[in-house]
Amino acid sequence: MGKITENDKSIIQSLMKSWISQKNPETEVECPNSDKIAAYAFDELEPEETKFVEAHVINCSKCLTEVADLREIKASTEAAQENAP
């Protein structure tokens, strides 16, 4: 199975920085930064950090959408890498 490269992660994280502001306008709650959201989406956080981000994501539609989008990009990238000649 193909893996997402560090370059892929860097590109995705750069995109995330442009998509996520620090506060959710719906709730005025401070959102985790884009690096934390991306690391959560890629299952790269330590257990304690995962719990913190997960607790936020389940209550923040904006961050939940970003996690879903990142996971979709990851799956598409992995599928493309598997199908590459």
VENTA-V788617 format. One record per residue. N is the residue number from 0. RES is the residue in one small letter. SS is DSSP state (H for helix, E for strand, C for the rest). Layout:
n: (N & N)
res: (RES & RES)
ss: (SS & SS)
This chain:
n: (0 & 1 & 2 & 3 & 4 & 5 & 6 & 7 & 8 & 9 & 10 & 11 & 12 & 13 & 14 & 15 & 16 & 17 & 18 & 19 & 20 & 21 & 22 & 23 & 24 & 25 & 26 & 27 & 28 & 29 & 30 & 31 & 32 & 33 & 34 & 35 & 36 & 37 & 38 & 39 & 40 & 41 & 42 & 43 & 44 & 45 & 46 & 47 & 48 & 49 & 50 & 51 & 52 & 53 & 54 & 55 & 56 & 57 & 58 & 59 & 60 & 61 & 62 & 63 & 64 & 65 & 66 & 67 & 68 & 69 & 70 & 71 & 72 & 73 & 74 & 75 & 76 & 77 & 78 & 79 & 80 & 81 & 82 & 83 & 84)
res: (m & g & k & i & t & e & n & d & k & s & i & i & q & s & l & m & k & s & w & i & s & q & k & n & p & e & t & e & v & e & c & p & n & s & d & k & i & a & a & y & a & f & d & e & l & e & p & e & e & t & k & f & v & e & a & h & v & i & n & c & s & k & c & l & t & e & v & a & d & l & r & e & i & k & a & s & t & e & a & a & q & e & n & a & p)
ss: (C & C & C & C & C & H & H & H & H & H & H & H & H & H & H & H & H & H & H & C & C & C & E & C & C & C & C & C & C & E & C & C & C & H & H & H & H & H & H & H & H & C & C & C & C & C & H & H & H & H & H & H & H & H & H & H & H & C & C & C & H & H & H & H & H & H & H & H & H & H & H & H & H & H & H & H & H & H & H & H & H & H & H & C & C)
